[in-house]
Structure formats: structure tokens, C-alpha cells
């Protein structure tokens, strides 16, 4: 079994190689290889695939076949032009353009206290899809950089002790931050929850709120402590708080909070409770999504409150993360140990967020802020804002020993040191056919600086952009010539837009279509046998390769199998000497006066060799053929059997049959004429067999002894024998035994009838027994009801005498 499998595999391999070899005779090797660019029909689509190029030459053909215009760039640069009838050399080939990178703004990195932290600041890139664009971005964290810290605190009753501790530590917090930078400002805000049921108790003596902005960013630590101390605490109905909605306002309200554009923005978010998320507002009938906008307004007493709590739902994590990134914020969640896991999960979903654990009374708030800030300032994470059509990758060697790795984050960096990121941009696809521009922003998380990359993507070929008003003549006036082909107007088609509504403008009444009648409804059968172009579904224009010819109503004929003359290198030596018939099996039909397998040899003028006597006497070719190039071309009989021999002197078997009958058995139509005209003798033999080259066993039938018998004789097709061997006994067929046949058929019919009758009887007996058994079983299980007849009356009536008494009563 294993050996058979190996043989099948080997046979399949050689069959595949043979098929490829046959194909390579017609199609150049470079064209028959797998082409991943084929299938793109416009120049713009072709350019969007890496490594592909477009040929804009009109009538781009090979062996008469229209080639795919979109091909690999290497194909156009190959040296196989000698295999092509027409190549794309000398025509415009559009391929992906060379990428250019221009640095528009490249100011130096800053030093202590000020200056740029990113370099370069602005880049302009011109490229095309699928081409990688590489450049570097450098980052240096400047020492003494301005810091804005905004403290948001949960003022529910459970946070009262933490609030009091923050009052006492306000000055220490400010001093600790000033040790990091001299340009430090701090502000304060608080939150509770939506002051509506079921989130908060609206009947409290002090009206609760969702977010209140107490103090704008300032260098005054004393005012900070006073604002924290004067802020009251409130009771809440449910456990989660509205902290994320308050955080959203602290991030987006730039003017109200006082965020500076050139500062490191830091938010401390302090709470001991979980948070409400988007969708929770439906409990209070709020269904409008959060709009990520600032809604902090000043009331009549000069206090700033968030006033859209009744109309907007809580924000989602995605909304919070987007605004933190857009405003270059760092958020530190300062929470007790019971809430660390909750907010650590939240921070993992927010860009630029971290978690620090508070003690029960928040006594470690200063150390927590200082530690978290040091962690933030000692690491940098580069990210970007780009569309879905662009992919970005990063690499850097900041965290390794000089070996670059794929990362956009560097840890353990020191203030004043420079970090270099290698950035690669690839345009994956074009959003539309035309060119497009895009601006990509690169920025470190939590740093309010960006590197702007202007991306100019070339998606369209120049030949598609130019004015096409002068090119309609190339397309029959019904289309525009574009990049080597016609783009037809509606209702027009064809390679030159020559077809209108599916028909030729001047249809040929004798047109037969592009598929044979027996394949007309077969969609898998190609038009024009796959070897020509279909003109308006009416006629085929066959494509012939160099030196060969394809023809026919459906391009079904070719001369690929006919030999080429070694003299003039033409098929069948050219049309003047011979032709290759459509279904001739690869054999040339030579014109009169020419001979040879490719009709390359001229015939002699004399015809003496066509006479059996060698001189021009008697009948040429025995009167049974014609002389061509000194040789007899024998005719055929009415039955289609050809005459043979050099001079067509040897008749076929059927013409010898009557003479053999007469000579051997004195029977047949010639017997009464004494076998007149039969110039050969016969010999009766016991066994008929072929013994010489050219021998052929012939037969004839005659009636003998009441039977039809087949007799056989030997006829040599190469030489006419003077004595023909004939079998003395024929093969006779005995007549059929009518009685036996009739008896056998009748007996078979009777036996089948009896068998069917017996089978029916058996089946009916089994069925009756099953039904009777079922009846007996049902009778045994039956329970007949025993009720009384309601109209039945007893035949006797009993009356009692009321005056009758027994003797014992006296």
C-alpha cells in the first residue's frame, strides 16, 4: 500500500512538471510565476500594494494576449524582454515614490527650568502606501520644570479625618514639591455625588454637590490649607461616588482651574470609595452621554460648581483616558488599602495614571505624592494620535545595554539626560482613491509638548490626475483614456469603449458570438477559448503569438502542433507551400508541387513513377488515385476503405470477397460467370493466421447447411498475392432453441408468481396473529363498569301500616 502511494505521488510530480513545461512553451517563465500584484485594475490600487508597479503603455500585450498592467517592480526590471512581443520598455511605469522627510522645526532641547523637551518639533513626510518611514524623536526632561498640582478630594463623611490631616500637611506638601521645582502651584477641588436620588440625600441641611472648584492653581499654600479646612463634609446614600465626573471637569476646565500650557500637570485624586461609571445615571433617569466639556460655573456667592449633573451621565473610562491624554495630564489615585485593587484596575485603563496607598488618616500623603512624582518623572512613555490608516512602531535602547528593543517606554531616566526613540510610520492603505494628508502628533504621556508630523500620502497616479478632455478620441468618443486603458462612459464597454449597451455600434448580422453553441450557457468556458478578445459579445478577435496563428470563429484552431520548416522557419513552410488544418492532428497539408513533413521539398516534374510499368502507359496509379510529387495518393471506395500499394493496385478486403467465394466455394454472384475477372487463386487451409507484414484477416458471410457462417481469408495490404489462403471451415451460429426459451421464460414467470403468493400468505398470517394477540391482551386489561340502571324498578312494593303494633308493646 505504501509503495502504491509513493508511485502515485511520483506520477503526480512528473505530470505537474510536464504541464509546466508545456505552459512555458507559450508563456514566458517570468509571466507564469505567481504574481501577487495581479487583480488590481487601476493604477491607484496597484500603487497601494508594496512592490507593485503599473505599466501605462497602450496595448500592453504578450503573445497577442493583454497582460495585467499591475506587476511586481522586479518583473519590469528583468531581462526577459526578448520573450515579449511588446514590453513596457519606453513607456511610463508608475511605482511607489521615493519617501522624503523634511524637518521643518528643529529647536534645541532645553536646559534647566525652560526650553523644549522634545526634538524635532515639526516634520513633513511625503510617501506612498506600504513604505516604511523612519525618523528619530529625542526627549529630555528638563530640571526645575514648572509643576501644576490640583488636589481633588472626596468630601463624604468617611473622609473627614483625611481632610483634617491634609490641612495640617498642606505646607509640607508645598515644601516637598518646591524641593523638586521652584515653579510650583497647587489648587483644590472636591466632589461627592450627583445631588439627586438615589445617589445623595437632597434633604440635608447643607445642599450636596457633585464637583466644586474651591481654589485656582496658586503658589499660596496657606490659602490652600484654608480652603481645605473650610470645606464641609456630606452624607451619601450609596457607596460609589461621582469622582470620575469630577475628574473630567478638573481635566477639561483649563481656564477655570488655571492649567499652564508649559507645565507638568498633576492631579491628586483622593477617596476611600469606588466610582460611578457611564450608565449608572439611568437610575436617576439620565440617559444623555457625557459630552467631555467644561460645565463649571460661578454662582451668586462666587463659588464654582458643576451644574450639568442633572442632564449628563457619568463619563466612561474611554472618555476619561482620552481627555487625560489630550490635555497631557498625570493622575495619581491616593486611596486606602481596601480600594487599591479597584483603582489599580482603573489606572491600567487610563493613559498616564498611577495608584498610591494612603494610611487610614492620610498621614503619608506628602511622601506618597513625592514618591509618585519621582516615579513619573523618572520614566517616559511616547505615544501618538493617528488615524486607522497609519501604523506606528517604536524602538529604543534606553533600557538595555545599547541594544535597541521594540518599546515606547523608558524607565530610570535621570533629569537632564536625553532619550532617543526610533519611530517607524507605515501607511497601511488609502481611505479613498485620491491623495490624502494627515497630521500625526507624538507626545510623552503627561507632558504638554508634541512633535507634529505632517503626512502627505500619494495614492493616485499622475496619469489619473491630468485633464482627460483631449483623450476621448482614444476611446471611440465614449470614454477617457487613462493610464493605458479606457474608462468608458455609462452604458459603454469594450477595450476602446466600442460597445454600446452590450452590442457593437455596427453589429455584424453574421456574428456568431464568442462561445461555441454547446458552451453558450457555460460561464466557466472562456470567451474566444481564452485566446482572443470578445468584441461586444458578437465576434472574436484572436490573438496570435509570434510565428504562430490562432483562428476560427471562437479561436479554437491553432497551428502550434504543426512542424516548422528548417529552411524558412515557417509553419508548414508558409501558406504558399502548405497549411496546417484546424483538426489535422499536427500534419501539414502540402500544396501541389510540395512534399515533406513540413512541405519543405519541391516535387519532381515527371510523373512516370506513378505508373506501374515505369513508363507513361496504362492507367496512372491504376486508375484508383492521383499522382502527387511522383507518388500515388490512393482513393477510397464508397465504403471508405482505401486502396493500397505503390500504384493503388491493391484493393481492400470487400472488393476481394466475391472472388474468394467463387474461387473457394463456387458460391456468390460470380459463380454463374465462372469467376470471371478474378486474377488470383485460393488455397483452403485449416487455420487462418497472419504470418507476414501487411497481412490482414478478412471475412465474408454466406448461408450453408441452413446456417449463417463466417469464413475468413488472408489479404496482404502491401503486396497483391497470387494465391490467397482461405479457411476451409467457417464459424457457424446455431439457431436458437425456441422451445427451451419459451419453457424457461414460462417457468420463471410461474415460479416468481408462486413465490410472491407464498410471501403474501406468510405476511397476512403474521399480521392476523399479531392482531388477534393484541385483541386478547386488550380484553384482559379491560375493566367493565358496573353501574345501576336509573330507570330500573323493583317488581314488588312494600307498604307499612302505621297503626300496627307488636304484642310486646301492649
Buried (B, 14 or more C-beta within 10 A) or exposed (E): EEEEEEEEEEEEEEEEEEEEEEEEEBBBEBBEEEBEBBEBEBBBBBBBBBBBBBBBBBEBBBBBBEBBBBBBBEBBEBEEEEBBBBBBEEBBBBBBEEBEBEEEEEEEBBEEEEBBBBBBBBBBBBBBBBBEBEBEBBBBBBBBBBBBBBBBBBBBEBBEEBBBBBBEBBBBBBEBBBEBBEBBBBBBBBBBBBBBEEBBEEEEEEEBBBBBBBBBBBEEBEBBBBBBEEBEBBEBEBEBBBBBBBBBBBBBBEEBBBBBEEBBBBBBBBBBBBBBBBEBBEBBEBEEBBBBEBBBEEEEEEEBBBBBBBEBBBBBBEBBBBBBBBBBBBBBBBBBEEBBEBBBEBBEEBBBBBBBBBBEEBBBBBBBBBEBBEBBBBBBBBBBBBEEBBEBEBBBBBBEEEEBEEBBBBEEBEBEEEBBBBBBBBBEBBEEBEBBEBEBEBBBBBBBBBBBBBBBBBBBBEBBEEEBEEBBEBBBEBBBBBBBBBBBBEEBBBBBBBBBEEEBBEBEEEBEBBBBEEBEEEEEBBBBBEBBBBBBBBBBEBBBBEEBBBBBBBBBBBBBEBBBBEEEEBBBBBEEBBBBBEEBEEBBEBBEBBBBBBBBBEBEEEBBBBBBEEEEEEBBBBEBBBBBBBBBEBBEEEEEEBBBBBBBBBBBBEBBBBBBBBBBBEBBEBBEEEBEEBEEEBEEBEEBEEEEEEBBEBBBEBEEEEEEBEBBBBBBBEBBBEEBBBBBEBEBEEEEEEEEEEEEEEEEEEEEEEEEEEEEEEEEEEEEEEEEEEEEEEEEEEEEEEEEEEEEEEEEEEEEEEEEEEEEEE
